[in-house]
Amino acid sequence: MTSNGESLIDIGCGTGAFTIGAARRGYASVGLSWDERNQKVAYERAKICGVNVKFPVTDVRNLGKLTEYRNCFDLAICFENIEHIINDRKLMNDIALCLKPGGRLLLTTPNYFYCPISPTDMGPFLQIEDGRHVRRGYTSAMLRELCEDVGLSIEEISYCSGFFSQKATLLLRTIRPMALGWAVVLPLRIFPILFDGLIASVFGWPHFSICLVAYKRRF
């Protein structure tokens, strides 16, 4: 699917892969992050890819103060970020304010019912925003509660990162240096594609992340 002059905002873009990918499909893209180094890396990657993407250094907790982004975007993506923010209701409201009426939010976050990949996934989840998770994750009911509160209608809730994806993540967390971890994991990426869905349906193995598609009401 390609864009027809549409705009996208990436909330907590990391090093910009999703933002750059959207720009290559025609979206006018903005990627937000507090990390100055990550934004610099993302900008350099965008230049290599030949796309014009904005990467302002911005704390997403202050997103609501950026009035120039109000009712501005057709699409917002927020992948594995909201679980780091204490005031998740405010973040969801700020994202909704950035969307045009009829705009959509794509969000992923840990599934509350996941099986821990490594001991860090078992907490403790402290009310300190220092880069770690401040909560275990979200149930579908919790996401519905947030969406209803800020005027978003849910189109779809699904799940991702099944059994083999989780085992690959464990290898990446364990093997050092990281480059060696990637060399080990990349050839194994076919297994999640082929078998994660089967293992979830047959054995009930919980996916690690829950995925949301929501829609900003037009009226």
N, C-alpha and C positions, 0 to 999 in steps of 0.2 A: 504494500500500500504506500503510495506517495502522497505528499501534502500538496494542497492547492493554495499556496500563500498563507498557510496557517502558522501559528506561533506556539512555542513550547518553552516551559520553564522546568528545569531540573533542580529539585530541592535537595541540596547536599550531594553534588555531582561527583564526588571522588576525583578521579583524574579525567572525567569528561567523556567517557566512551559512549554513553547513551546520548548525550547532548550532541556530540559530533556526528554520531550515526543518524540522528534525526535531521541535522543540518544537511547531510548528504542526500537526504530524501526530500529536501525542499523546505523544511521548517525554518522559520526565524527563531533561533535557539538562544536561550540564556541559561547558563549553569551557575548555581550559587554554591559557595562553600566558604567557610571561615578560614580554611587552610591556604595561606598565601603560596606556599610551595606547590601544592596540588593545582592551584589555579594557573600558575606559571607553566607547569608541565602540560596541563590541558590546553592552554593557549598554543604552546609549541606544537602539540599534536594536531590541533585544528589547522595550523598553517601548513603542516606536512600534508594533510588531507585536502587542502585547497578550499576550505570552507571558512566563512566568517561567523564566528561564534563569540558572544560576550561572556566573559568569566569574571564577574565582579567578586571581590572578596567581601563576603557578607555573612554575618551570623544569622542563620535561619530563624533563630528565636526572635529576631527583630524584623522579620519579614513584613509584619503588619504596618511598620513605619514607612515602608517604601511605597508611598502613594502613587508613584509613577507606574507601578505594576498592577494597580486596581483594575479589574475587568479587562485585562490586557491579553490573556493567553487562552488559546483553544485547548491546550493540553498541558497538564502538570504531571510530572513523575516524581515519586518520592520512594526510593527503593532502600530498604533496610536502614532507615534513618529515624523514624518516629519513636522507636524504642529507646533512643538515646536522649529524648527530650522529656523533661518532667511534666511540663504543661502541654500535654498532647492535644487537649481541646483547643488551646489557643493556636497551635500550629495548624491544626485542621481548619480552623476558622480563617486563618491568614491565607492558607492555600485556596480556600473557597473564594475569598475576596479577590485573589489574583485571576481567577478564571472568568472568562466571559460567560454570560448566560448561555447554557447549552454546552459549555466546555466540560472536559472530562478529566478525572484524576485516575492515574494508575499508581497503585501503592503496594509495596510488599513489606512484610515485617515478620518477625518470628511467630510461629504458630504456638499458642499457649500450651498446647498438648504435645510438643515435640519430645523426642527422646534426646537427652543431652549428647552432643558429639564428643565433648571433652569436659573436664571438671569445671571450667570457667562458665559453662552454660547452666550450671546448677546454682549460680549466684555466689554470694549474696548480691541482691540488686539494691544498691544504695541510692538514696535521693541526693546524689551528687553528680553533676554533669561534667564528668572528667573524661569522656570518651567511651566509657563502658555503658552497658545496658542498664537503664534505670528500672526496667520491669522485664518479666520473663517473656512476655509477648501478648498476643491478642487472640481472643476467640472471635467467631463470626458475630456473636451478639455484641461484643465490645465495639467492633467496627461499625455495626449498624447504629449503635448508640451515638458514636461520634458523628457519623454522617447525618443522622436525623437532626442532631443538635445544631449543625452548621448549614443546613439547607441543601445537602447533597442527597441524591437518590441513588441507591445501589443498583447497578446493572448486573454485576456478577461477583461472586466470591469463589475462589478456587485455591489450589495449593500447589506448591512446587518444592523442589529439593528433597527427593525421596531417599531411599536406603543407600543406593550406590553413590549418589551425590554427596551424602553425608560422610560416607567412608572416604571419598576423595578429599573432602574438606579436612577430615582428620589427618590425612597424609600431609596435606599442605601445611597444617598447623604444626606438624611434628618434624618433618624433614627440613634440615638446614644444610646449606644455604637455601633460600627460597627458590632460586633458579633450579636447583636439583629437584626440589619438590615438584615444580611444574613439569620438569622433564619426565618424572615418574608418573604424574597424574594425567597428562594430556593423552597418552595412548589409551587410557582407561575410560575416556569420556563417552565412548560408545555404550558402555554398560548402563548408565542412567537413562539414556535415550531408549534403550531396548527393554529394560527390566524394572525401572522404578515404579511405573504405573501398575505393572503386574504384581509386584511384591506388596504394594499398598492395598490392592483390591483383594488379593488372596490371603495375606497374613495380617492386614490391618496396620501395617507399619506407618506411623504418622509422618507426614511431610514436615520439614523443618520450618517452612515459611508459608504464610497465608497471603493470598493475593486478592486485591480489591480493584474493581473498576466501578467508579462512581461518576455521577452526572450532575452538573449544577443546574438546578431548575430554572427554566426560562420565565416562569411566572408562578 
